[in-house]
Every structure is written in structure tokens, then in C-alpha cells.
């Protein structure tokens, strides 16, 4: 299991490095595929799906919505199109709910739309961040915040972790590990900012900004991880799927990045002067 998990992790890192470096169509296409898989995992976990193999009408509308949404962010920079896609998915699913009544329950409609917003829309901020003028440098803060925090938290927790901070939700997480994860991500961010990002902003000292953004992103990455765990516990499932050997499903591996990406995007807009 360890070697399977390690090999899968290496493949994921390579894919992330390649697609984030290239940006554009390769990144958008990979995020689209990840979003589609995550959407289906969520609808099944939360009880919207009525068949493990075939999506129902609510899910099909959501799937078309995901494709349309990513088409909109790739082919146009008009924010109104993104809002239209989000509103259209909700209205289409409500339409299906009314037309097919009483086939679907209200909670299924809620889950179908929630799943669309949770994974596909939130993950799209990875692409939107990469599309910044200096996005090639900014986008890596998402990985530093998410996977850097996870690694640092694991190491610190193993070494000195004692106080359990979420004993029911996540018995293995400690207060020391959480603090170490945030501090580690901030430190990695500071080093990354000093040696790389400041080269693109020669008139600005931005290392401290990068450290702050990565630290804030690390906090959100833990929220994302715990939220995904809470959903699993609420629905008595161990993993969201089996797509990634040794890791589970897409939601099991990308849960922290899903909520970190919007945080990095908005903080970058607020704090950086392009």
C-alpha cells in the first residue's frame, strides 16, 4: 500500500508540475476531468445519485454545466458568462426537479448544485490564478499552501503531536501538527517568494506577502480536508472512490486544494499590484 500510494503521489506531482507550468488548454482540460470525477464522487457520497454506474438527470445537467463552465473560462474572460453558467445549472436542475416530480427529492437538487459549486467551480480558481499576468509564479502558492501544509503537518504531528484538536472528526490530527502545517507552509512560501517571486517584482519586497498568503491558504487547506472528512463521516464512507490507487478518489486527494485555490486567488488580487 505504501509503495502504491507513493507511486500515485509522484504521478500526481508530475501532472501538477507539467499542467501548471504549461497553463492554458492543458491545465484547463486536466481541471475539467478532475472536476467531472469529483462532481460524480460528491453526488454519490451525498445521496443525489440513484445509480452507481449511470448518472441521473440532475447529475447529467450538472455534468453539462461543468463542461460549459470550463468552456466559458477558457474561451472567454467575461465574468458574466461564468455567472450565467452557475445560474443556468441551478435553474436547469430546478426545472428537472419540477418536471420529474416526485422522482427527485429536494435534498437531491440541493446536493446536485452543491456538488457543482464545491468541486468544479472552486477548482477552477487554479486556472484563473494561473491566468494572472504573473500567474506562472503565483499559481505555485496553491500547492505550497495545500500539499506543503499537509506534509509539514504530518511530520510535526508525528514528531511532537500530542493534543488532539478534532478527536471525533479526525483523531490523528493534533494541535501541534496544525500549527506546524501553517508555519511550514508560510516558511516555504517566504523562501519561494524571496528566491522566485521577487524576481518578477524587482521594485517590491513581496516575500512576506507570499508567506502570509501561503499561511492563510494553509488554514483553508485544513478546513477543506476536514470538511471532506466530515462529509465522509456523515455518510459512513471510507473513501470517495478508487480512481487514485492508494489515495482513494479525487476528493480524497484534492480536498484541501479545492478551498485553497479561491483563497490564493482573492488574496493575490487584494495584496499584489500587477
C-alpha positions as CSV (number, residue, x, y, z in Angstrom):
1,X,0.0,0.0,0.0
2,X,2.8,2.4,0.9
3,X,4.6,2.0,-2.5
4,X,1.3,2.2,-4.4
5,X,0.5,5.4,-2.5
6,X,4.0,6.8,-3.1
7,X,3.9,6.0,-6.9
8,X,0.5,7.6,-7.3
9,X,1.6,10.6,-5.4
10,X,4.7,11.0,-7.6
11,X,2.5,10.8,-10.7
12,X,0.1,13.4,-9.3
13,X,3.0,15.8,-8.6
14,X,4.4,15.3,-12.1
15,X,1.0,16.0,-13.6
16,X,0.6,19.1,-11.4
17,X,4.0,20.4,-12.3
18,X,3.5,19.9,-16.0
19,X,0.0,21.3,-16.3
20,X,0.6,24.3,-14.0
21,X,3.8,25.1,-15.9
22,X,2.1,24.9,-19.3
23,X,-1.2,26.6,-18.2
24,X,-3.7,27.3,-20.9
25,X,-5.5,24.3,-22.5
26,X,-3.6,21.5,-20.8
27,X,-4.3,22.9,-17.3
28,X,-7.9,23.7,-18.2
29,X,-8.5,20.2,-19.7
30,X,-7.0,18.4,-16.7
31,X,-9.0,20.5,-14.2
32,X,-12.1,19.7,-16.2
33,X,-11.5,16.0,-16.0
34,X,-10.7,16.2,-12.3
35,X,-13.9,18.3,-11.7
36,X,-16.1,15.9,-13.5
37,X,-14.8,13.0,-11.4
38,X,-15.1,15.0,-8.2
39,X,-18.6,16.0,-9.1
40,X,-19.7,12.4,-9.5
41,X,-18.0,11.4,-6.3
42,X,-19.8,14.1,-4.3
43,X,-23.2,13.3,-5.8
44,X,-22.8,9.7,-4.9
45,X,-21.4,10.3,-1.4
46,X,-24.2,12.8,-0.6
47,X,-27.1,10.8,-1.9
48,X,-28.0,12.5,-5.1
49,X,-27.0,9.6,-7.3
50,X,-29.6,6.9,-7.8
51,X,-27.3,4.5,-9.7
52,X,-23.6,3.9,-9.1
53,X,-22.9,3.4,-12.8
54,X,-25.3,5.8,-14.6
55,X,-25.9,9.4,-13.6
56,X,-29.5,10.6,-13.2
57,X,-31.0,13.7,-14.9
58,X,-29.8,16.0,-12.1
59,X,-26.3,14.8,-12.4
60,X,-26.3,14.9,-16.2
61,X,-27.3,18.6,-16.1
62,X,-24.5,19.2,-13.6
63,X,-22.0,17.4,-15.9
64,X,-23.1,19.5,-18.9
65,X,-22.8,22.6,-16.6
66,X,-19.2,21.7,-15.6
67,X,-18.2,21.3,-19.3
68,X,-20.0,24.6,-20.2
69,X,-18.4,26.4,-17.2
70,X,-14.8,25.3,-18.1
71,X,-15.5,26.2,-21.8
72,X,-16.5,29.7,-20.6
73,X,-13.4,30.3,-18.5
74,X,-11.1,29.0,-21.4
75,X,-12.7,30.7,-24.4
76,X,-13.8,34.0,-22.7
77,X,-12.7,36.2,-19.9
78,X,-16.2,37.7,-19.5
79,X,-17.2,37.2,-15.8
80,X,-20.9,37.4,-16.8
81,X,-20.6,34.1,-18.7
82,X,-19.4,32.4,-15.6
83,X,-22.3,33.8,-13.6
84,X,-24.6,32.7,-16.4
85,X,-23.3,29.1,-16.3
86,X,-23.7,28.9,-12.5
87,X,-27.3,30.3,-12.6
88,X,-28.1,28.1,-15.6
89,X,-27.1,24.9,-13.8
90,X,-29.3,25.8,-10.8
91,X,-32.3,26.7,-13.0
92,X,-31.9,23.6,-15.2
93,X,-31.8,21.3,-12.1
94,X,-34.8,23.1,-10.6
95,X,-36.6,22.6,-13.9
96,X,-35.8,18.9,-13.9
97,X,-37.0,18.6,-10.3
98,X,-40.4,20.1,-11.2
99,X,-40.9,18.3,-14.5
100,X,-39.9,14.9,-13.0
101,X,-41.7,15.4,-9.7
102,X,-41.9,13.3,-7.5
103,X,-39.0,11.3,-8.9
104,X,-36.4,13.5,-7.1
105,X,-36.3,14.9,-3.6
106,X,-35.5,18.5,-2.7
107,X,-32.3,17.4,-1.0
108,X,-31.1,15.7,-4.2
109,X,-31.4,19.0,-6.1
110,X,-29.5,20.8,-3.3
111,X,-26.8,18.2,-3.4
112,X,-26.5,18.3,-7.2
113,X,-26.0,22.1,-7.2
114,X,-23.8,22.0,-4.1
115,X,-21.5,19.4,-5.7
116,X,-21.2,21.6,-8.8
117,X,-20.1,24.6,-6.7
118,X,-18.0,22.7,-4.3
119,X,-15.5,20.9,-6.6
120,X,-15.8,22.2,-10.2
121,X,-16.3,25.9,-9.6
122,X,-13.8,26.1,-6.7
123,X,-11.2,24.1,-8.5
124,X,-11.5,26.5,-11.5
125,X,-9.6,29.1,-9.4
126,X,-6.4,27.1,-10.1
127,X,-6.8,28.0,-13.8
128,X,-7.9,31.6,-13.0
129,X,-4.9,32.1,-10.8
130,X,-2.6,30.7,-13.5
131,X,-4.1,33.3,-15.9
132,X,-2.8,36.2,-13.8
133,X,-0.1,38.3,-15.6
134,X,2.5,36.7,-13.3
135,X,0.4,33.5,-12.8
136,X,3.3,31.2,-13.6
137,X,4.8,32.2,-10.3
138,X,1.6,32.9,-8.3
139,X,-0.1,29.5,-9.0
140,X,2.5,27.5,-7.1
141,X,1.3,29.1,-3.9
142,X,-1.7,26.9,-4.1
143,X,0.4,23.8,-4.0
144,X,2.6,25.2,-1.2
145,X,-0.5,26.0,0.8
146,X,-2.2,22.7,0.2
147,X,0.3,20.0,-0.1
148,X,3.1,21.8,1.7
149,X,0.9,22.3,4.7
150,X,-0.2,18.7,4.6
151,X,3.4,17.4,4.5
152,X,4.6,19.7,7.3
153,X,1.6,19.0,9.5
154,X,2.1,15.2,9.1
155,X,5.8,15.5,10.0
156,X,5.3,17.8,13.0
157,X,2.3,15.8,14.2
158,X,4.3,12.5,14.0
159,X,7.3,14.1,15.9
160,X,5.7,16.1,18.7
161,X,1.9,15.9,18.2
162,X,0.1,15.3,21.5
163,X,-3.1,17.4,21.9
164,X,-5.9,16.1,19.7
165,X,-7.8,19.0,18.2
166,X,-10.6,17.2,16.4
167,X,-10.9,13.8,18.2
168,X,-14.2,12.9,16.7
169,X,-13.8,14.2,13.2
170,X,-10.1,13.5,12.7
171,X,-8.5,11.5,15.5
172,X,-5.0,11.7,14.1
173,X,-4.8,15.5,13.8
174,X,-3.0,17.3,16.6
175,X,-2.8,21.0,17.5
176,X,0.9,20.8,17.1
177,X,0.6,19.3,13.7
178,X,-1.9,22.0,12.6
179,X,0.4,24.8,13.8
180,X,3.4,23.1,12.2
181,X,1.5,22.8,8.9
182,X,0.6,26.5,8.8
183,X,4.0,27.6,9.9
184,X,5.7,25.3,7.5
185,X,3.6,26.5,4.5
186,X,4.3,30.1,5.5
187,X,8.1,29.4,5.7
188,X,8.2,27.6,2.4
189,X,6.1,30.5,0.9
190,X,8.6,33.0,2.3
191,X,11.5,31.2,0.7
192,X,9.7,30.8,-2.5
193,X,8.7,34.4,-2.5
194,X,12.3,35.6,-1.8
195,X,14.1,33.4,-4.4
196,X,11.5,33.4,-7.2
197,X,8.5,35.7,-6.9
198,X,10.6,38.8,-6.1
199,X,12.5,38.3,-9.3
200,X,9.2,39.2,-11.1
201,X,8.6,42.2,-8.9
202,X,12.0,43.8,-8.7
203,X,10.7,47.0,-7.1
204,X,8.7,45.3,-4.4
205,X,9.6,43.1,-1.4
206,X,6.9,40.5,-1.6
207,X,8.4,37.6,0.2
208,X,6.4,38.5,3.3
209,X,3.2,38.8,1.2
210,X,3.8,35.3,-0.2
211,X,4.4,33.9,3.3
212,X,1.2,35.5,4.6
213,X,-0.9,34.2,1.6
214,X,0.5,30.7,1.9
215,X,-0.1,30.7,5.7
216,X,-3.7,31.8,5.1
217,X,-4.1,29.3,2.3
218,X,-2.8,26.6,4.6
219,X,-5.5,27.3,7.2
220,X,-8.1,26.9,4.5
221,X,-6.5,23.8,3.2
222,X,-7.0,22.2,6.6
223,X,-10.6,23.4,6.6
224,X,-11.1,21.7,3.2
225,X,-9.5,18.5,4.4
226,X,-11.7,18.4,7.5
227,X,-14.9,19.3,5.6
228,X,-14.3,16.5,3.1
229,X,-13.7,14.1,6.1
230,X,-16.9,15.4,7.8
231,X,-18.9,14.5,4.6
232,X,-17.5,11.0,4.6
233,X,-18.3,10.5,8.3
234,X,-21.8,11.9,7.9
235,X,-22.4,9.3,5.1
236,X,-20.4,6.4,6.6
237,X,-18.0,6.0,3.7
238,X,-14.2,5.4,3.9
239,X,-13.1,6.9,0.6
240,X,-14.9,8.9,-2.1
241,X,-13.7,6.5,-4.8
242,X,-10.9,4.3,-6.1
243,X,-9.6,6.3,-9.0
244,X,-6.2,7.1,-7.5
245,X,-4.5,3.9,-6.2
246,X,-3.5,4.2,-2.6
247,X,-5.3,7.5,-2.1
248,X,-9.0,6.8,-2.9
249,X,-10.9,9.2,-5.1
250,X,-10.3,12.7,-6.5
251,X,-12.0,14.3,-3.5
252,X,-9.7,12.3,-1.1
253,X,-6.6,13.8,-2.7
254,X,-7.7,17.3,-3.8
255,X,-10.0,18.1,-0.9
256,X,-7.6,20.7,0.5
257,X,-6.7,22.3,-2.8
258,X,-10.4,22.8,-3.6
259,X,-10.8,25.5,-1.0
260,X,-7.2,26.8,-1.0
261,X,-7.3,27.9,-4.7
262,X,-10.0,30.6,-4.2
263,X,-8.2,31.9,-1.1
264,X,-5.0,32.3,-3.0
265,X,-6.8,33.9,-6.0
266,X,-8.6,36.6,-3.9
267,X,-5.7,37.4,-1.6
268,X,-3.4,37.8,-4.6
269,X,-5.9,40.3,-6.1
270,X,-6.1,42.2,-2.9
271,X,-2.4,42.2,-2.0
272,X,-0.4,42.2,-5.2
273,X,0.0,45.1,-7.6
274,X,0.3,43.8,-11.1
